[in-house]
Amino acid sequence: MTEPTAKNIKKLFDKFFEADISVWEKFSSYLSYRTFEKNEIIKDHNSKEKFINIIINGSAGLFVWNGQDDVCINLYYENDFFCDYLSFLKQKETAIKSQALEKCEVWSVSYDKLQELYQKSVVGVHIGKVISEELFIKKQTEQINLLTLSPKERYLKLLTERPEIIQRTPLKIIASYLGVLPESLSRIRTRI
């Protein structure tokens, strides 16, 4: 069990900006520790996102139903921020589902707690800005890769930049994430 403590939160955020441990002590009081079993739904399709999460252990994915199957639109691993951010910001239902791909431990901050933090602290606004920017950068990068790289190039990039995905995630989900059929991914893998 990895409860949110000032020391481990500071370690996570130091790569974005350094702040006194007292800042992280205060922020840790806004976080809750949650766990999810492998394949457990964290947020279902057509429901409202209540939390921004930080994965401490495990992995999760975001999925959209295409009428026949769930299509993976994002993958997240240790130290990643994740949520259905559109739903979180608007506090409205969306078609996005989040699901644990492995047993998952997360630190979560609720929408209400984050709004309270913003009202009480300039540093709180800065923390929210970091989270928002990281979610945006990840999504934009993935969209650009999907639109500008071939399936083989996307797979090679994944192997180079995030080898843990290949080792820890079912090929069917990786294929969906890359925008190819599982059979096409198998052919790409055999040619490499």
Order of alpha helices (4+ residues) and beta strands (2+ residues): alpha-alpha-beta-beta-beta-beta-beta-beta-beta-alpha-beta-beta-beta-alpha-alpha-alpha-alpha-alpha-alpha
